[in-house]
Amino acid sequence: MGDRHRLDDRATRLDDGSLTVRPAAWVELISLSILLINMYTAHIDAITSMCGPVHGCAYLIVLILALNRTTLPVRTRLLGLIPGVGGVLVLRQTS
């Protein structure tokens, strides 16, 4: 597998699902950082209105993807429940 470029060849990296968890985990962490910095400095309502839903959606995506990966141990999947850093912790455990 891998060197003849047949239809049944596939990248092994796509099989474990980390390709979909990785961007959502980083969006979750970065949006939380932006929200916290905004809360403790200028508290601009437009930033809160924009980053709040982005953070919430990223958290839900990470949560669903982490819990649905049945190949992972239960402890690793439950790390996805931690808001803000759960996705990055799941990635850390899987790599």
C-alpha positions in Angstrom: 0.0 0.0 0.0 1.1 3.5 -0.6 3.5 3.6 -3.5 1.4 2.5 -6.5 -1.3 5.2 -6.2 -4.2 2.8 -6.6 -7.8 3.6 -5.7 -7.6 1.6 -2.5 -4.5 3.6 -1.2 -5.2 6.0 1.5 -3.2 8.1 3.9 -2.9 6.5 7.3 -3.0 10.0 9.0 -6.6 10.4 7.8 -7.7 7.1 9.4 -7.3 8.2 13.1 -9.4 11.3 12.9 -6.8 13.6 14.2 -7.0 15.7 11.0 -10.4 16.8 12.0 -9.8 17.2 15.7 -6.6 19.2 15.4 -8.0 22.4 13.8 -11.1 22.4 16.1 -8.9 22.0 19.2 -6.7 24.9 18.2 -9.6 27.2 17.3 -11.1 26.3 20.7 -7.9 27.3 22.5 -7.2 30.4 20.5 -10.8 31.7 20.8 -10.8 31.1 24.6 -7.5 33.1 24.8 -9.0 35.9 22.8 -12.1 36.0 25.0 -10.1 36.0 28.2 -7.7 38.7 27.0 -10.7 40.8 25.9 -12.4 40.3 29.3 -9.4 41.4 31.3 -8.4 44.4 29.1 -10.7 46.4 26.9 -13.9 44.3 27.1 -15.0 45.2 23.5 -18.5 43.8 23.0 -17.9 43.1 19.3 -15.0 40.7 20.1 -17.1 38.9 22.6 -20.0 38.6 20.2 -17.8 37.2 17.5 -15.5 34.9 19.5 -18.1 33.5 21.9 -20.0 31.5 19.4 -16.8 30.5 17.6 -15.5 29.1 20.9 -18.8 27.4 21.7 -19.0 25.7 18.3 -15.3 24.6 18.4 -15.8 23.1 21.9 -18.9 21.1 20.7 -17.0 19.9 17.6 -14.0 18.8 19.8 -16.4 17.2 22.3 -18.3 15.2 19.7 -15.2 14.1 17.7 -13.3 13.1 20.9 -16.2 11.1 22.3 -16.9 9.3 19.0 -13.3 8.0 18.6 -13.9 4.6 20.0 -10.3 3.5 19.4 -9.1 5.8 22.1 -9.1 4.9 25.8 -12.0 6.2 27.9 -9.7 8.5 29.9 -8.4 10.2 26.7 -11.9 10.6 25.3 -13.1 12.2 28.5 -10.3 14.8 28.3 -12.3 16.4 25.5 -14.9 17.4 28.2 -12.5 20.0 29.6 -13.5 23.4 28.1 -10.8 25.4 26.4 -7.9 22.9 26.6 -9.6 19.5 26.3 -9.0 19.2 22.5 -5.3 20.0 22.8 -5.0 17.4 25.7 -6.7 14.8 23.5 -4.2 15.6 20.7 -1.4 15.4 23.2 -2.5 11.9 24.4 -2.9 10.6 20.9 0.4 11.7 19.4 
